[in-house]
Amino acid sequence: MTGDKVFAADIFASENILKDRLDLLLPSYINEAIVDGKKVSIKNKVVQDYLTKLLSKDNQEDFLKENGSNYKIKNKSIHISSY
């Protein structure tokens, strides 16, 4: 989150998958925070609405077509990335 908006979200199927990718992701997270970061002033409702779109089985596919990606192996989500 930055300012009054959700900037991005990454959700991993397991802690091990996150650990495997953290060395690649952490520098970009830090860079985004330095370049685009603002004091967080987001309302809980905005976060809830974003997560509802991201996590809802009915809406997730459409939401991610416009706002992210869903990496799957054997039709199982292993990394959901949204922006």
MOPAC internal coordinates of N, CA, C and O (Angstrom, degrees):
PM7 1SCF
backbone

  N    0.0000 0     0.00 0     0.00 0    0    0    0
  C    1.4341 1     0.00 0     0.00 0    1    0    0
  C    1.5176 1   109.00 1     0.00 0    2    1    0
  O    1.2310 1   121.37 1   -31.76 1    3    2    1
  N    1.2844 1   114.98 1   148.24 1    3    2    1
  C    1.4502 1   121.26 1   173.83 1    5    3    2
  C    1.5219 1   107.96 1  -148.38 1    6    5    3
  O    1.2310 1   121.08 1   -44.49 1    7    6    5
  N    1.2970 1   115.55 1   135.51 1    7    6    5
  C    1.4504 1   119.05 1  -177.79 1    9    7    6
  C    1.5079 1   111.27 1    57.08 1   10    9    7
  O    1.2310 1   120.87 1    55.01 1   11   10    9
  N    1.3280 1   115.94 1  -124.99 1   11   10    9
  C    1.4597 1   120.50 1  -177.77 1   13   11   10
  C    1.5269 1   113.00 1  -108.53 1   14   13   11
  O    1.2310 1   120.43 1  -153.86 1   15   14   13
  N    1.3515 1   116.78 1    26.14 1   15   14   13
  C    1.4649 1   119.21 1  -179.63 1   17   15   14
  C    1.5262 1   111.59 1  -141.13 1   18   17   15
  O    1.2310 1   121.97 1   -21.18 1   19   18   17
  N    1.3187 1   113.83 1   158.82 1   19   18   17
  C    1.4646 1   120.55 1   171.74 1   21   19   18
  C    1.5177 1   105.94 1   -82.33 1   22   21   19
  O    1.2310 1   120.50 1   -57.87 1   23   22   21
  N    1.3020 1   116.64 1   122.13 1   23   22   21
  C    1.4591 1   121.86 1  -177.62 1   25   23   22
  C    1.5243 1   110.90 1   -82.77 1   26   25   23
  O    1.2310 1   120.81 1   135.71 1   27   26   25
  N    1.3325 1   116.07 1   -44.29 1   27   26   25
  C    1.4621 1   120.92 1  -178.31 1   29   27   26
  C    1.5204 1   109.39 1  -169.60 1   30   29   27
  O    1.2310 1   121.47 1   -14.39 1   31   30   29
  N    1.3204 1   114.79 1   165.61 1   31   30   29
  C    1.4678 1   120.57 1   175.40 1   33   31   30
  C    1.5194 1   108.33 1  -147.87 1   34   33   31
  O    1.2310 1   121.06 1   -41.36 1   35   34   33
  N    1.3102 1   115.59 1   138.64 1   35   34   33
  C    1.4591 1   122.25 1   173.07 1   37   35   34
  C    1.5207 1   107.30 1  -125.24 1   38   37   35
  O    1.2310 1   121.04 1   -52.96 1   39   38   37
  N    1.3115 1   115.62 1   127.04 1   39   38   37
  C    1.4617 1   121.32 1   179.76 1   41   39   38
  C    1.5228 1   107.20 1  -125.09 1   42   41   39
  O    1.2310 1   120.80 1   -51.21 1   43   42   41
  N    1.3199 1   116.07 1   128.79 1   43   42   41
  C    1.4562 1   121.93 1  -177.14 1   45   43   42
  C    1.5236 1   110.36 1  -113.34 1   46   45   43
  O    1.2310 1   120.79 1   -31.42 1   47   46   45
  N    1.3240 1   116.09 1   148.58 1   47   46   45
  C    1.4577 1   121.52 1  -178.70 1   49   47   46
  C    1.5261 1   112.30 1   -68.91 1   50   49   47
  O    1.2310 1   120.49 1   156.65 1   51   50   49
  N    1.3255 1   116.67 1   -23.35 1   51   50   49
  C    1.4622 1   119.59 1  -179.98 1   53   51   50
  C    1.5283 1   110.34 1  -153.66 1   54   53   51
  O    1.2310 1   121.46 1   -19.48 1   55   54   53
  N    1.2902 1   114.81 1   160.52 1   55   54   53
  C    1.4608 1   120.50 1   177.04 1   57   55   54
  C    1.5265 1   110.80 1   -63.16 1   58   57   55
  O    1.2310 1   120.08 1   143.85 1   59   58   57
  N    1.3154 1   117.45 1   -36.15 1   59   58   57
  C    1.4649 1   120.89 1  -179.66 1   61   59   58
  C    1.5260 1   112.08 1   -64.12 1   62   61   59
  O    1.2310 1   120.20 1   141.84 1   63   62   61
  N    1.3370 1   117.22 1   -38.16 1   63   62   61
  C    1.4679 1   119.84 1   177.86 1   65   63   62
  C    1.5237 1   109.67 1   -65.40 1   66   65   63
  O    1.2310 1   120.48 1   137.58 1   67   66   65
  N    1.3252 1   116.69 1   -42.42 1   67   66   65
  C    1.4694 1   120.24 1   175.93 1   69   67   66
  C    1.5221 1   110.68 1   -59.43 1   70   69   67
  O    1.2310 1   120.10 1   131.76 1   71   70   69
  N    1.3144 1   117.41 1   -48.24 1   71   70   69
  C    1.4667 1   121.06 1  -179.08 1   73   71   70
  C    1.5277 1   111.48 1   -59.53 1   74   73   71
  O    1.2310 1   120.47 1   141.64 1   75   74   73
  N    1.3298 1   116.71 1   -38.36 1   75   74   73
  C    1.4679 1   120.81 1   179.49 1   77   75   74
  C    1.5236 1   112.13 1   -64.22 1   78   77   75
  O    1.2310 1   119.95 1   150.80 1   79   78   77
  N    1.3286 1   117.69 1   -29.20 1   79   78   77
  C    1.4592 1   121.62 1  -174.96 1   81   79   78
  C    1.5251 1   114.22 1  -105.57 1   82   81   79
  O    1.2310 1   120.53 1   173.01 1   83   82   81
  N    1.2957 1   116.59 1    -6.99 1   83   82   81
  C    1.4641 1   120.59 1  -172.94 1   85   83   82
  C    1.5276 1   112.80 1   -61.49 1   86   85   83
  O    1.2310 1   119.88 1   141.23 1   87   86   85
  N    1.3217 1   117.83 1   -38.77 1   87   86   85
  C    1.4749 1   119.96 1   179.32 1   89   87   86
  C    1.5296 1   111.66 1   -61.17 1   90   89   87
  O    1.2310 1   120.23 1   148.83 1   91   90   89
  N    1.3189 1   117.16 1   -31.17 1   91   90   89
  C    1.4656 1   120.62 1   178.11 1   93   91   90
  C    1.5276 1   111.78 1   -81.53 1   94   93   91
  O    1.2310 1   120.46 1   143.65 1   95   94   93
  N    1.3286 1   116.73 1   -36.35 1   95   94   93
  C    1.4611 1   121.00 1  -174.39 1   97   95   94
  C    1.5301 1   113.98 1   -83.19 1   98   97   95
  O    1.2310 1   120.05 1   142.60 1   99   98   97
  N    1.3156 1   117.51 1   -37.40 1   99   98   97
  C    1.4661 1   120.71 1  -173.05 1  101   99   98
  C    1.5269 1   113.40 1   -57.48 1  102  101   99
  O    1.2310 1   118.41 1   135.72 1  103  102  101
  N    1.3280 1   120.63 1   -44.28 1  103  102  101
  C    1.4700 1   118.96 1   178.06 1  105  103  102
  C    1.5356 1   113.02 1   -59.22 1  106  105  103
  O    1.2310 1   120.39 1   141.60 1  107  106  105
  N    1.3326 1   116.87 1   -38.40 1  107  106  105
  C    1.4703 1   118.21 1   179.40 1  109  107  106
  C    1.5225 1   111.03 1   -70.79 1  110  109  107
  O    1.2310 1   119.80 1   144.39 1  111  110  109
  N    1.3301 1   117.98 1   -35.61 1  111  110  109
  C    1.4645 1   120.55 1   176.03 1  113  111  110
  C    1.5321 1   110.24 1   -61.86 1  114  113  111
  O    1.2310 1   120.77 1   135.90 1  115  114  113
  N    1.3253 1   116.14 1   -44.10 1  115  114  113
  C    1.4654 1   120.72 1  -179.69 1  117  115  114
  C    1.5288 1   110.10 1   -64.68 1  118  117  115
  O    1.2310 1   120.32 1   134.28 1  119  118  117
  N    1.3259 1   116.99 1   -45.72 1  119  118  117
  C    1.4585 1   120.75 1   179.50 1  121  119  118
  C    1.5288 1   111.08 1   -59.64 1  122  121  119
  O    1.2310 1   119.94 1   134.53 1  123  122  121
  N    1.3197 1   117.72 1   -45.47 1  123  122  121
  C    1.4612 1   121.06 1   179.60 1  125  123  122
  C    1.5258 1   110.95 1   -61.58 1  126  125  123
  O    1.2310 1   120.36 1   140.59 1  127  126  125
  N    1.3266 1   116.91 1   -39.41 1  127  126  125
  C    1.4656 1   120.21 1   179.12 1  129  127  126
  C    1.5248 1   111.30 1   -64.83 1  130  129  127
  O    1.2310 1   120.71 1   139.54 1  131  130  129
  N    1.3361 1   116.24 1   -40.46 1  131  130  129
  C    1.4664 1   120.17 1  -179.60 1  133  131  130
  C    1.5285 1   110.87 1   -70.78 1  134  133  131
  O    1.2310 1   120.12 1   134.50 1  135  134  133
  N    1.3226 1   117.37 1   -45.50 1  135  134  133
  C    1.4632 1   121.59 1  -174.16 1  137  135  134
  C    1.5306 1   112.28 1   -77.80 1  138  137  135
  O    1.2310 1   120.45 1   134.20 1  139  138  137
  N    1.3234 1   116.75 1   -45.80 1  139  138  137
  C    1.4661 1   120.78 1  -172.40 1  141  139  138
  C    1.5194 1   114.19 1  -110.63 1  142  141  139
  O    1.2310 1   119.96 1   176.30 1  143  142  141
  N    1.3134 1   117.69 1    -3.70 1  143  142  141
  C    1.4529 1   120.92 1  -173.15 1  145  143  142
  C    1.5147 1   114.16 1   -69.22 1  146  145  143
  O    1.2310 1   121.34 1   -39.04 1  147  146  145
  N    1.3154 1   115.05 1   140.96 1  147  146  145
  C    1.4535 1   122.85 1   175.69 1  149  147  146
  C    1.5156 1   108.07 1  -135.61 1  150  149  147
  O    1.2310 1   120.58 1   -19.10 1  151  150  149
  N    1.3041 1   116.51 1   160.90 1  151  150  149
  C    1.4570 1   120.50 1   176.87 1  153  151  150
  C    1.5312 1   108.38 1   -57.81 1  154  153  151
  O    1.2310 1   120.74 1   -49.13 1  155  154  153
  N    1.3276 1   116.20 1   130.87 1  155  154  153
  C    1.4525 1   121.05 1  -176.38 1  157  155  154
  C    1.5266 1   110.20 1   -72.11 1  158  157  155
  O    1.2310 1   121.61 1   -55.70 1  159  158  157
  N    1.3285 1   114.52 1   124.30 1  159  158  157
  C    1.4617 1   120.81 1   178.30 1  161  159  158
  C    1.5269 1   110.74 1  -134.46 1  162  161  159
  O    1.2310 1   120.73 1  -162.04 1  163  162  161
  N    1.3149 1   116.21 1    17.96 1  163  162  161
  C    1.4607 1   121.90 1  -174.83 1  165  163  162
  C    1.5239 1   111.54 1   -67.93 1  166  165  163
  O    1.2310 1   120.96 1   -35.33 1  167  166  165
  N    1.2986 1   115.76 1   144.67 1  167  166  165
  C    1.4633 1   122.41 1   177.25 1  169  167  166
  C    1.5271 1   109.03 1   -84.94 1  170  169  167
  O    1.2310 1   120.85 1   -33.92 1  171  170  169
  N    1.3263 1   115.98 1   146.08 1  171  170  169
  C    1.4636 1   120.59 1   179.38 1  173  171  170
  C    1.5239 1   112.00 1   -55.86 1  174  173  171
  O    1.2310 1   120.01 1   143.40 1  175  174  173
  N    1.3155 1   117.58 1   -36.60 1  175  174  173
  C    1.4746 1   121.49 1  -178.99 1  177  175  174
  C    1.5301 1   110.66 1   -62.23 1  178  177  175
  O    1.2310 1   119.77 1   141.77 1  179  178  177
  N    1.3111 1   118.04 1   -38.23 1  179  178  177
  C    1.4700 1   121.32 1   179.10 1  181  179  178
  C    1.5276 1   109.35 1   -63.97 1  182  181  179
  O    1.2310 1   120.43 1   136.54 1  183  182  181
  N    1.3238 1   116.78 1   -43.46 1  183  182  181
  C    1.4657 1   121.02 1   178.58 1  185  183  182
  C    1.5253 1   109.88 1   -64.66 1  186  185  183
  O    1.2310 1   120.25 1   134.89 1  187  186  185
  N    1.3159 1   117.13 1   -45.11 1  187  186  185
  C    1.4637 1   120.88 1   179.46 1  189  187  186
  C    1.5235 1   111.57 1   -60.47 1  190  189  187
  O    1.2310 1   120.24 1   136.44 1  191  190  189
  N    1.3221 1   117.14 1   -43.56 1  191  190  189
  C    1.4649 1   121.00 1   178.93 1  193  191  190
  C    1.5231 1   111.26 1   -62.47 1  194  193  191
  O    1.2310 1   120.57 1   136.97 1  195  194  193
  N    1.3263 1   116.52 1   -43.03 1  195  194  193
  C    1.4675 1   121.28 1   178.88 1  197  195  194
  C    1.5325 1   109.91 1   -61.81 1  198  197  195
  O    1.2310 1   120.58 1   132.12 1  199  198  197
  N    1.3214 1   116.51 1   -47.88 1  199  198  197
  C    1.4638 1   120.25 1  -178.77 1  201  199  198
  C    1.5170 1   112.11 1   -65.75 1  202  201  199
  O    1.2310 1   120.37 1   145.81 1  203  202  201
  N    1.3146 1   116.89 1   -34.19 1  203  202  201
  C    1.4627 1   119.90 1   176.78 1  205  203  202
  C    1.5199 1   110.20 1   -61.93 1  206  205  203
  O    1.2310 1   120.16 1   135.33 1  207  206  205
  N    1.3157 1   117.30 1   -44.67 1  207  206  205
  C    1.4658 1   120.83 1   177.57 1  209  207  206
  C    1.5293 1   111.07 1   -64.62 1  210  209  207
  O    1.2310 1   120.82 1   138.28 1  211  210  209
  N    1.3127 1   116.04 1   -41.72 1  211  210  209
  C    1.4627 1   121.15 1  -176.27 1  213  211  210
  C    1.5199 1   112.28 1   -70.96 1  214  213  211
  O    1.2310 1   120.01 1   140.00 1  215  214  213
  N    1.3188 1   117.59 1   -40.00 1  215  214  213
  C    1.4617 1   121.01 1  -171.71 1  217  215  214
  C    1.5223 1   114.62 1   -98.84 1  218  217  215
  O    1.2310 1   119.79 1   168.02 1  219  218  217
  N    1.3140 1   118.00 1   -11.98 1  219  218  217
  C    1.4574 1   121.57 1  -179.03 1  221  219  218
  C    1.5240 1   110.68 1   -69.86 1  222  221  219
  O    1.2310 1   120.33 1   -54.34 1  223  222  221
  N    1.3184 1   116.97 1   125.66 1  223  222  221
  C    1.4632 1   120.29 1   178.86 1  225  223  222
  C    1.5225 1   111.43 1   -61.77 1  226  225  223
  O    1.2310 1   120.51 1   148.87 1  227  226  225
  N    1.3242 1   116.63 1   -31.13 1  227  226  225
  C    1.4654 1   120.60 1  -178.84 1  229  227  226
  C    1.5308 1   112.41 1   -74.41 1  230  229  227
  O    1.2310 1   119.91 1   150.08 1  231  230  229
  N    1.3328 1   117.77 1   -29.92 1  231  230  229
  C    1.4651 1   121.82 1  -173.45 1  233  231  230
  C    1.5227 1   114.47 1  -111.24 1  234  233  231
  O    1.2310 1   119.85 1   163.86 1  235  234  233
  N    1.3054 1   117.90 1   -16.14 1  235  234  233
  C    1.4574 1   121.53 1  -170.24 1  237  235  234
  C    1.5243 1   113.68 1   -57.68 1  238  237  235
  O    1.2310 1   120.11 1   132.70 1  239  238  237
  N    1.3091 1   117.39 1   -47.30 1  239  238  237
  C    1.4652 1   119.88 1  -176.79 1  241  239  238
  C    1.5322 1   111.26 1   -60.42 1  242  241  239
  O    1.2310 1   120.24 1   133.23 1  243  242  241
  N    1.3313 1   117.14 1   -46.77 1  243  242  241
  C    1.4671 1   120.62 1   178.83 1  245  243  242
  C    1.5223 1   111.23 1   -65.02 1  246  245  243
  O    1.2310 1   120.38 1   137.94 1  247  246  245
  N    1.3302 1   116.89 1   -42.06 1  247  246  245
  C    1.4591 1   120.80 1   179.92 1  249  247  246
  C    1.5230 1   110.80 1   -60.53 1  250  249  247
  O    1.2310 1   120.44 1   134.89 1  251  250  249
  N    1.3272 1   116.76 1   -45.11 1  251  250  249
  C    1.4661 1   120.28 1  -177.33 1  253  251  250
  C    1.5206 1   113.06 1   -72.97 1  254  253  251
  O    1.2310 1   119.40 1   155.53 1  255  254  253
  N    1.3245 1   118.75 1   -24.47 1  255  254  253
  C    1.4679 1   120.23 1   175.26 1  257  255  254
  C    1.5241 1   110.29 1   -60.01 1  258  257  255
  O    1.2310 1   120.66 1   143.53 1  259  258  257
  N    1.3128 1   116.34 1   -36.47 1  259  258  257
  C    1.4633 1   121.93 1  -178.37 1  261  259  258
  C    1.5251 1   113.18 1   -95.06 1  262  261  259
  O    1.2310 1   120.25 1   156.83 1  263  262  261
  N    1.3320 1   117.13 1   -23.17 1  263  262  261
  C    1.4665 1   120.81 1  -167.76 1  265  263  262
  C    1.5216 1   114.76 1  -134.09 1  266  265  263
  O    1.2310 1   119.32 1  -154.46 1  267  266  265
  N    1.3206 1   118.89 1    25.54 1  267  266  265
  C    1.4559 1   116.96 1   178.97 1  269  267  266
  C    1.5087 1   113.22 1   159.57 1  270  269  267
  O    1.2310 1   121.52 1    29.93 1  271  270  269
  N    1.3308 1   114.70 1  -150.07 1  271  270  269
  C    1.4612 1   120.49 1  -178.79 1  273  271  270
  C    1.5210 1   110.08 1  -155.73 1  274  273  271
  O    1.2310 1   121.91 1   -20.21 1  275  274  273
  N    1.3215 1   113.95 1   159.79 1  275  274  273
  C    1.4540 1   121.34 1   179.13 1  277  275  274
  C    1.5231 1   106.90 1  -130.97 1  278  277  275
  O    1.2310 1   120.50 1   -72.58 1  279  278  277
  N    1.3114 1   116.65 1   107.42 1  279  278  277
  C    1.4577 1   121.79 1  -179.55 1  281  279  278
  C    1.5183 1   108.41 1   -87.71 1  282  281  279
  O    1.2310 1   120.87 1   -54.34 1  283  282  281
  N    1.3281 1   115.94 1   125.66 1  283  282  281
  C    1.4575 1   121.14 1  -175.66 1  285  283  282
  C    1.5160 1   110.95 1  -125.77 1  286  285  283
  O    1.2310 1   121.75 1   -28.79 1  287  286  285
  N    1.3245 1   114.25 1   151.21 1  287  286  285
  C    1.4567 1   122.78 1   169.35 1  289  287  286
  C    1.5207 1   106.00 1  -128.74 1  290  289  287
  O    1.2310 1   120.91 1   -55.11 1  291  290  289
  N    1.3222 1   115.87 1   124.89 1  291  290  289
  C    1.4654 1   121.75 1  -177.77 1  293  291  290
  C    1.5268 1   110.95 1    51.20 1  294  293  291
  O    1.2310 1   120.93 1  -134.90 1  295  294  293
  N    1.3098 1   115.82 1    45.10 1  295  294  293
  C    1.4647 1   124.46 1   177.02 1  297  295  294
  C    1.5402 1   113.75 1    64.93 1  298  297  295
  O    1.2310 1   120.15 1  -163.33 1  299  298  297
  N    1.3304 1   117.33 1    16.67 1  299  298  297
  C    1.4645 1   121.24 1   176.32 1  301  299  298
  C    1.5277 1   108.22 1  -112.23 1  302  301  299
  O    1.2310 1   120.84 1   -51.92 1  303  302  301
  N    1.3231 1   115.99 1   128.08 1  303  302  301
  C    1.4639 1   120.63 1   178.26 1  305  303  302
  C    1.5180 1   109.65 1   -65.54 1  306  305  303
  O    1.2310 1   121.44 1   -50.57 1  307  306  305
  N    1.3457 1   114.84 1   129.43 1  307  306  305
  C    1.4601 1   118.55 1   176.10 1  309  307  306
  C    1.5342 1   111.38 1  -114.41 1  310  309  307
  O    1.2310 1   120.64 1   156.98 1  311  310  309
  N    1.3601 1   116.39 1   -23.02 1  311  310  309
  C    1.4552 1   120.33 1   179.05 1  313  311  310
  C    1.5263 1   108.58 1  -155.01 1  314  313  311
  O    1.2310 1   121.44 1   -63.71 1  315  314  313
  N    1.3161 1   114.85 1   116.29 1  315  314  313
  C    1.4562 1   121.59 1   175.32 1  317  315  314
  C    1.5318 1   106.40 1  -104.64 1  318  317  315
  O    1.2310 1   121.06 1   -53.28 1  319  318  317
  N    1.3123 1   115.57 1   126.72 1  319  318  317
  C    1.4576 1   121.09 1  -179.33 1  321  319  318
  C    1.5122 1   108.50 1  -126.77 1  322  321  319
  O    1.2310 1   120.59 1   -56.17 1  323  322  321
  N    1.3378 1   116.47 1   123.83 1  323  322  321
  C    1.4633 1   119.52 1  -179.78 1  325  323  322
  C    1.5173 1   110.29 1  -129.05 1  326  325  323
  O    1.2310 1   121.65 1   -23.11 1  327  326  325
  N    1.3204 1   114.44 1   156.89 1  327  326  325
  C    1.4639 1   121.45 1   179.19 1  329  327  326
  C    1.5014 1   109.73 1  -147.17 1  330  329  327
  O    1.2310 1   120.10 1   180.00 1  331  330  329

